[in-house]
Amino acid sequence: MPVPQPDEVFLALSNPVRRKLLEVLAEGPRSAGDLAGLFDLSRPAVAEHLRVLRAAGLVRDEPSGRHRHYHLTAEPLSAVDTWLRPFEQFWRARLRSLADAAEEIALSGSIDLDQFVAAPPHVVWTLLTDPGHHARWWAPGDISAEVGHRFHLAMPGFGEVPCVVLESEQDKRLSYSFNGNWTITWTLTPVAGGTTLHLTHSGFDLDDHRQRDAHDRMSPGWRDTVLPRLAAVAESL
């Protein structure tokens, strides 16, 4: 089997679903079915993430009865450690600044998240603005990229949420109001191998306990479910 290259390891670690798979496998071997059940993704999508991890040498699989079990193989992570070590001198000096910045974001009433997507910006833009594709990773609705366009998103548990497109720059930036109080802004930046998608979900009044509750529930929902699902759909196109 070819020796995995450091770039393959870094690419494998760039996706939060794959990082979560490694965290789970660090606790012990799991079957493919068990791993697929951890995510709100299709089994083929999870299988593709496992394929990327296997190609990077981070997991191995072996048959066990009628199932295949996956095991963590952490040796390739040494490449990451070797690459990061020269930068360690900067970490300690900047950790306090990072903590301060994180606290400032937490108090600002917004959710700010980045997601790497292994697809070019025009593909990500299509997922954000085409109703058929939008429904595959988040919610059905008559969304479009036209500034001033009024549309609704059918959110489970909330019903039809009214939205208005506020800004639109094709393949670069989309912003719309959401439920009258909040604003969702997507910023697309082309990078090697795909796109960095930045989400800002702003407008939470953290002095209102219901709004703070919504902020605290939505943040992990975006990070752990919605954004990884968008990335998986994009990679499947």
C-alpha positions as CSV (number, residue, x, y, z in Angstrom):
1,M,0.0,0.0,0.0
2,P,1.4,3.5,-0.9
3,V,2.8,5.5,2.1
4,P,0.3,8.3,2.8
5,Q,1.6,11.8,2.2
6,P,1.4,14.6,4.8
7,D,-1.0,16.6,2.5
8,E,-3.4,13.6,2.6
9,V,-3.3,13.6,6.4
10,F,-4.0,17.4,6.5
11,L,-6.9,17.1,4.0
12,A,-8.4,14.2,6.0
13,L,-8.3,16.3,9.2
14,S,-9.8,19.3,7.6
15,N,-13.4,18.0,7.8
16,P,-15.2,17.9,11.2
17,V,-17.0,14.7,10.4
18,R,-13.7,12.9,9.8
19,R,-12.2,14.4,13.0
20,K,-15.2,13.2,14.9
21,L,-14.8,9.7,13.4
22,L,-11.2,9.7,14.7
23,E,-12.3,10.8,18.1
24,V,-14.8,7.9,18.3
25,L,-12.3,5.3,17.0
26,A,-9.8,6.5,19.6
27,E,-12.1,4.9,22.1
28,G,-12.0,1.5,20.3
29,P,-12.9,-0.2,17.1
30,R,-16.4,0.3,15.7
31,S,-18.4,-1.2,12.9
32,A,-19.2,0.8,9.8
33,G,-22.9,0.7,10.7
34,D,-22.2,2.0,14.2
35,L,-20.2,4.9,12.8
36,A,-22.8,5.8,10.3
37,G,-25.4,5.9,13.0
38,L,-23.5,8.8,14.8
39,F,-24.3,11.3,12.0
40,D,-27.3,12.8,10.3
41,L,-25.7,11.7,7.0
42,S,-26.4,8.9,4.5
43,R,-24.3,5.7,4.9
44,P,-22.6,6.4,1.5
45,A,-21.5,9.8,2.7
46,V,-20.0,8.4,5.9
47,A,-18.4,5.6,3.9
48,E,-16.7,8.3,1.7
49,H,-15.3,10.0,4.8
50,L,-14.0,6.7,6.0
51,R,-12.4,6.1,2.6
52,V,-10.5,9.4,2.9
53,L,-9.3,8.5,6.4
54,R,-8.2,5.1,5.1
55,A,-6.3,6.7,2.2
56,A,-4.5,8.9,4.6
57,G,-3.5,5.9,6.7
58,L,-5.5,7.2,9.7
59,V,-7.8,4.2,9.9
60,R,-7.7,0.5,8.9
61,D,-10.7,-1.8,8.4
62,E,-10.9,-5.6,8.8
63,P,-13.7,-8.1,8.5
64,S,-15.4,-9.4,11.6
65,G,-18.2,-11.8,10.8
66,R,-20.6,-10.1,8.5
67,H,-19.4,-6.7,9.3
68,R,-16.3,-4.6,8.8
69,H,-14.7,-2.9,11.9
70,Y,-12.6,0.2,11.7
71,H,-9.5,0.8,13.9
72,L,-7.6,4.0,14.5
73,T,-4.0,4.1,13.2
74,A,-2.5,7.2,14.7
75,E,1.0,7.0,13.3
76,P,0.4,9.4,10.4
77,L,-0.5,12.1,12.9
78,S,3.2,12.4,13.7
79,A,3.5,14.3,10.4
80,V,1.1,16.9,11.8
81,D,3.0,17.1,15.1
82,T,6.3,17.5,13.2
83,W,4.9,20.3,11.0
84,L,3.3,22.2,14.0
85,R,6.3,21.9,16.4
86,P,8.2,25.0,15.0
87,F,5.1,27.1,15.7
88,E,4.7,26.1,19.3
89,Q,6.6,29.2,20.5
90,F,3.8,31.3,19.1
91,W,1.0,29.2,20.7
92,R,1.7,30.0,24.3
93,A,1.9,33.8,23.7
94,R,-1.3,33.8,21.7
95,L,-3.5,31.4,23.6
96,R,-4.6,34.2,25.9
97,S,-5.5,36.4,22.9
98,L,-7.4,33.5,21.4
99,A,-9.3,32.9,24.6
100,D,-10.2,36.7,24.8
101,A,-11.3,36.6,21.1
102,A,-13.5,33.6,21.8
103,E,-15.1,35.2,24.8
104,E,-15.7,38.4,22.8
105,I,-17.5,36.4,20.0
106,A,-19.5,34.5,22.7
107,L,-20.7,37.8,24.1
108,S,-21.4,39.5,20.7
109,G,-24.6,37.6,20.1
110,S,-23.4,35.8,17.0
111,I,-22.3,32.4,15.8
112,D,-19.2,32.4,13.7
113,L,-18.0,29.2,12.1
114,D,-15.8,28.0,9.3
115,Q,-16.3,24.9,7.2
116,F,-13.9,23.5,4.6
117,V,-15.8,22.2,1.5
118,A,-13.9,20.0,-1.0
119,A,-15.7,21.7,-3.9
120,P,-15.2,25.0,-5.8
121,P,-17.1,28.2,-4.8
122,H,-19.6,27.9,-7.7
123,V,-20.7,24.5,-6.4
124,V,-21.1,25.8,-2.8
125,W,-23.0,28.8,-4.2
126,T,-25.5,26.5,-5.9
127,L,-26.1,24.7,-2.7
128,L,-26.8,28.0,-0.9
129,T,-29.1,29.5,-3.5
130,D,-30.8,26.7,-5.5
131,P,-34.0,25.5,-3.7
132,G,-33.7,21.9,-4.7
133,H,-30.1,21.7,-3.5
134,H,-30.7,23.8,-0.4
135,A,-33.3,21.2,0.8
136,R,-30.7,18.5,0.6
137,W,-28.5,19.9,3.3
138,W,-30.8,22.2,5.4
139,A,-34.4,23.2,4.8
140,P,-36.9,23.3,1.9
141,G,-37.7,26.8,0.7
142,D,-38.0,29.2,-2.3
143,I,-34.6,30.7,-1.7
144,S,-32.8,32.7,-4.5
145,A,-29.8,34.9,-4.8
146,E,-31.7,38.1,-5.8
147,V,-31.4,41.0,-3.4
148,G,-34.8,41.9,-2.0
149,H,-36.2,38.4,-2.7
150,R,-38.6,37.3,0.1
151,F,-38.8,33.6,0.8
152,H,-39.6,31.1,3.5
153,L,-37.7,28.2,4.9
154,A,-39.6,25.2,6.3
155,M,-37.9,24.6,9.6
156,P,-38.9,21.5,11.7
157,G,-40.4,22.6,14.9
158,F,-40.6,26.3,13.8
159,G,-42.8,26.1,10.7
160,E,-42.4,28.6,7.8
161,V,-39.6,31.1,8.7
162,P,-39.7,34.4,6.7
163,C,-36.4,35.6,5.2
164,V,-35.3,38.4,2.9
165,V,-32.1,38.5,0.8
166,L,-30.0,41.5,1.9
167,E,-26.7,41.0,0.1
168,S,-25.7,38.8,-2.9
169,E,-22.3,38.6,-4.6
170,Q,-22.2,35.5,-6.8
171,D,-19.8,32.8,-5.6
172,K,-18.6,35.2,-2.8
173,R,-21.2,36.4,-0.3
174,L,-24.9,35.8,0.5
175,S,-26.7,37.4,3.4
176,Y,-30.4,37.3,4.4
177,S,-32.6,38.1,7.4
178,F,-34.0,35.1,9.2
179,N,-37.2,35.1,11.3
180,G,-37.1,38.9,11.6
181,N,-34.5,39.0,14.4
182,W,-31.4,37.3,13.0
183,T,-29.2,37.6,10.0
184,I,-27.4,34.7,8.3
185,T,-24.3,35.6,6.2
186,W,-22.3,33.1,4.1
187,T,-18.8,34.1,2.9
188,L,-17.1,31.9,0.3
189,T,-13.3,31.9,0.0
190,P,-11.5,29.8,-2.6
191,V,-8.6,27.7,-1.2
192,A,-6.5,24.9,-2.4
193,G,-8.7,21.8,-2.8
194,G,-12.0,23.6,-2.4
195,T,-13.7,26.4,-0.5
196,T,-13.7,27.8,3.0
197,L,-17.3,28.6,3.9
198,H,-17.7,31.1,6.7
199,L,-21.1,31.3,8.5
200,T,-22.1,34.3,10.6
201,H,-25.5,33.9,12.3
202,S,-26.0,37.2,14.1
203,G,-28.6,39.2,16.0
204,F,-29.0,37.2,19.2
205,D,-30.0,39.2,22.2
206,L,-28.1,37.4,24.9
207,D,-29.8,39.3,27.7
208,D,-33.0,37.5,26.7
209,H,-32.9,34.0,28.1
210,R,-34.9,32.5,25.2
211,Q,-32.5,34.1,22.7
212,R,-29.5,32.9,24.6
213,D,-31.0,29.5,24.7
214,A,-31.5,29.5,20.9
215,H,-27.9,30.7,20.5
216,D,-26.5,27.9,22.7
217,R,-28.6,25.2,20.9
218,M,-28.0,26.5,17.3
219,S,-24.3,26.8,17.6
220,P,-23.5,23.1,17.9
221,G,-26.3,22.3,15.5
222,W,-24.6,24.4,12.8
223,R,-21.1,23.2,13.7
224,D,-21.8,19.4,14.1
225,T,-24.7,18.7,11.8
226,V,-25.7,21.4,9.2
227,L,-22.3,22.5,7.9
228,P,-20.8,19.0,7.7
229,R,-23.9,17.9,5.9
230,L,-23.5,20.7,3.4
231,A,-19.9,19.7,2.9
232,A,-20.8,16.1,2.3
233,V,-23.5,17.0,-0.3
234,A,-21.0,19.3,-2.1
235,E,-18.4,16.6,-2.2
236,S,-21.0,14.2,-3.7
237,L,-21.8,16.4,-6.6
